Amino acid sequence: MASIFDILGPVMVGPSSSHTAGAARIGLIARQLFGRQPDKAQVYLHGSFAATGKGHGTDKALIAGLLGMKPDDMRIPESFEIAKEMGMEFQIAEKDIREAHPNTAQIIMEAEGVKTMKIQAYSIGGGRIRVSKLDGIDVHFSGESNTLIVRNVDQPGRITEVAAALSKCDINIATMQVFRDKRGGFAVMVVETDQVVSKEAIENLEKKEGIIKVTFLDVSGMV
Amino acid sequence: MSYQSMEEVYERCEKDGISFWKAIQLGDASERGVTEEDSWERMKGMWQAMQDSLDAYDPELMSRSRLVGKEGGQMDHYLEQNDPLCGTYMAKVMANALKMGCNNACMKRIVAAPTAGACGVLPAVLVTYYREYDVPEEKMIEAMYVAAGVGQVIANRAFLAGASGGCQAEIGSGSGMAAAAITHVRGGSKEQLGHACAMALKNLMGLVCDPVGGLVEVPCVKRNVGGAVNAMAAADMALAGIESQIPVDEVMDAMREVGVKMDVSLRETGLGGVAGTQRAKEVVEALDM
């Protein structure tokens, strides 16, 4: 359901809400999920992003997002130069991604001492986006609400454990989705929450058996 | 709550004895769980951002493709040196529409209204009026609510994206929103602002989305002028007591139907319409993009 501020707004750097504002948002969400600014980023553009991305500044907006800039940041046109100053290496290439939405970007982020992360997301217009893949697993979330992402081994009890831990911290689950690559393999839980999940709660979750990594997307500062 | 029809907004106004803009503000406050004051402050921020964007126009700047950028300055120069056919006031509206369209193409900060490509229509109509007439700022923020409310109903009944419904969904919707908003500023009733919206939408119905090279530049920048001028004309008709014979909700439904029937080459693919002309192909070739 569109809020009136999706109709009047966003305030953004032009020229396109889908190809510029959405692209900046994809970069920003990717950075937040990664937890820091990557040292190296490999960006792939698919479909319309590849065909008209250059003229729309899609490339500059994606890099700007990875540098932590929001869609209304006036520095977006200079993001390539700023990346150099801030010590982020990047490469941008076109790639045909099977069955992907026309406005899709894939980003592989690397940094010393951190596990490499691969994200695929697409822009749906009006500056809004959907994340469609996380480290090779199909997911589906908007990044518009607080989102807890738990990567775990696909085995019984993991979901109950996460739900119980959140309940203990008085955190209400708005939506919850579970995805996996294969039975007994690698799984992802995407939990949208009404409240912010504390650092402590995240660390406690990460200590539990079978849980590989926990990331939290705090949207309070992103609107 | 998100209004599904203009009729629903009218009913709420009558039931609670409130004006159109207030019904939209209350809807926003309840939908997002914020106070009326919070909602007002955010809308005031949007209004300020629109004015700031207009003031930041730089006639020296060109878009990355170099197809557009200087048109706002050209219109300014013309209206200062000449006697514009449409009159000085309308020429200022046109200049402001061009400036916003150019700002967008040149990667400057704008307010999508309802989209980035159509960002010039609403400020051209509202900011020009605010600067030329003695009117309190509160009235303009009320008008922003009117525009947003109308846009929300269009979004719920039809669409706001060129890729979904052609340019009628972008410039057309922007024009309908602006027509309703300026009718409110001029003291029109809720029915009159609905008629203004309906007439503006009907005049641009069927408008295709045919950007050269897929870029939000040609013909988008100049279409903002078309949308703004059309909004002013529709508002004047409504204020003169002229009514749309087709109710505004049904006009929106018709717009949806037209958009659904529109060939995909005419919906932001950069293939049909002016994007498919010989000259457009040469331009794209030369751009090396």
Interface residues (C-beta under 8 A of the other chain):
Chain A: M1 A2 S3 I4 F5 D6 I7 L8 G9 P10 V11 M12 V13 G14 P15 S16 S17 S18 T20 A21 S48 A51 T52 K54 G55 H56 G57 K60 D72 M74 I76 P77 G125 G126 G127
Chain B: S2 I24 G27 D28 E31 R32 R42 M43 G45 M46 A49 S63 R64 S65 N103 N104 A105 C106 M107 K108 R109 I110 V111 A112 A113 P114 T115 A116 G117 C119 L122 M144 Y145 A147 A148 G149 G151 Q152 A155 N156 L160 A161 A163 M177 G213 G214 L215 V216 E217 G270 L287 M289
